[in-house]
């Protein structure tokens, strides 16, 4: 793992991930790992990440904890020195 993690909290953001994640990946590598914390999405966000962005690390939460709760629960599972949210 790299010392820096770029972390995106997602909830039903399949279209946003499809549109914006490629540039996040492009501009983050090789300096940072890219993570998505999925806040119990009901769309196909997780399937999209697994199929089209296998290089992105995924934390899947079993329920939607909201903005702060989602980040807190997800960040607790990511080992990194620095987080870019």
Kinemage of the C-alpha trace (Angstrom):
@kinemage 1
@onewidth
@group {chain A} dominant
@subgroup {mainchain}
@vectorlist {calphas} color= white
{ca unk a 1} P 0.000 0.000 0.000
{ca unk a 2} L 1.077 3.547 -0.706
{ca unk a 3} L 1.349 6.205 1.989
{ca unk a 4} L -1.451 8.281 0.446
{ca unk a 5} L -5.022 7.115 -0.184
{ca unk a 6} L -7.472 9.060 -2.330
{ca unk a 7} L -10.831 8.077 -0.859
{ca unk a 8} L -14.261 8.644 -2.401
{ca unk a 9} L -17.477 8.001 -0.508
{ca unk a 10} L -20.154 6.680 -2.845
{ca unk a 11} L -23.883 6.114 -2.572
{ca unk a 12} L -25.740 5.267 -5.772
{ca unk a 13} L -23.188 7.227 -7.793
{ca unk a 14} L -22.709 4.768 -10.635
{ca unk a 15} L -22.895 7.486 -13.308
{ca unk a 16} L -20.547 9.807 -11.407
{ca unk a 17} L -18.037 6.987 -10.928
{ca unk a 18} L -18.194 6.122 -14.610
{ca unk a 19} L -17.681 9.759 -15.624
{ca unk a 20} L -15.085 10.982 -13.122
{ca unk a 21} L -13.198 8.008 -11.699
{ca unk a 22} L -10.943 7.520 -14.769
{ca unk a 23} L -9.391 10.960 -14.256
{ca unk a 24} L -9.038 10.442 -10.506
{ca unk a 25} L -7.158 7.218 -11.212
{ca unk a 26} L -5.039 8.828 -13.923
{ca unk a 27} L -3.965 11.756 -11.751
{ca unk a 28} L -3.505 9.759 -8.543
{ca unk a 29} L -1.293 6.957 -9.798
{ca unk a 30} L 1.535 6.275 -9.089
{ca unk a 31} L 1.511 8.464 -5.979
{ca unk a 32} L -1.633 7.252 -4.235
{ca unk a 33} L -3.988 4.319 -3.978
{ca unk a 34} L -7.570 5.060 -4.989
{ca unk a 35} L -10.325 3.773 -2.704
{ca unk a 36} L -14.099 3.892 -2.909
{ca unk a 37} L -16.157 3.453 0.235
{ca unk a 38} L -19.580 2.282 -0.901
{ca unk a 39} L -22.312 3.357 1.491
{ca unk a 40} L -24.692 0.429 0.737
{ca unk a 41} L -25.606 1.540 -2.782
{ca unk a 42} L -28.672 0.026 -4.391
{ca unk a 43} L -27.596 0.798 -7.952
{ca unk a 44} L -24.851 -1.020 -9.884
{ca unk a 45} L -21.976 1.025 -8.432
{ca unk a 46} L -20.206 -1.973 -6.894
{ca unk a 47} L -20.579 -4.094 -10.039
{ca unk a 48} L -19.197 -1.216 -12.114
{ca unk a 49} L -16.194 -0.839 -9.819
{ca unk a 50} L -15.410 -4.548 -9.863
{ca unk a 51} L -15.807 -4.867 -13.636
{ca unk a 52} L -14.412 -1.621 -15.038
{ca unk a 53} L -12.067 -0.393 -12.293
{ca unk a 54} L -10.384 -3.428 -10.728
{ca unk a 55} L -7.400 -1.287 -9.707
{ca unk a 56} L -9.612 0.668 -7.295
{ca unk a 57} L -9.777 -0.663 -3.748
{ca unk a 58} L -13.300 -1.101 -2.416
{ca unk a 59} L -14.780 -0.946 1.068
{ca unk a 60} L -18.409 -2.105 1.049
{ca unk a 61} L -20.520 -0.963 3.972
{ca unk a 62} L -23.586 -3.055 4.786
{ca unk a 63} L -25.750 0.000 5.481
{ca unk a 64} L -25.791 3.685 4.618
{ca unk a 65} L -24.108 5.525 7.472
{ca unk a 66} L -24.452 8.982 5.896
{ca unk a 67} L -21.590 11.274 4.995
{ca unk a 68} L -19.538 11.469 8.186
{ca unk a 69} L -20.480 7.981 9.389
{ca unk a 70} L -19.668 6.445 6.011
{ca unk a 71} L -16.251 8.046 5.920
{ca unk a 72} L -15.531 7.116 9.554
{ca unk a 73} L -16.542 3.463 9.080
{ca unk a 74} L -14.702 3.186 5.770
{ca unk a 75} L -11.502 4.979 6.744
{ca unk a 76} L -11.188 2.669 9.748
{ca unk a 77} L -10.651 -0.164 7.234
{ca unk a 78} L -7.999 1.587 5.125
{ca unk a 79} L -4.347 1.476 6.130
{ca unk a 80} L -2.634 4.651 4.964
{ca unk a 81} L -0.600 7.481 6.438
{ca unk a 82} L -2.586 10.226 4.659
{ca unk a 83} L -6.115 10.417 3.297
{ca unk a 84} L -7.294 12.734 0.534
{ca unk a 85} L -11.083 12.919 0.684
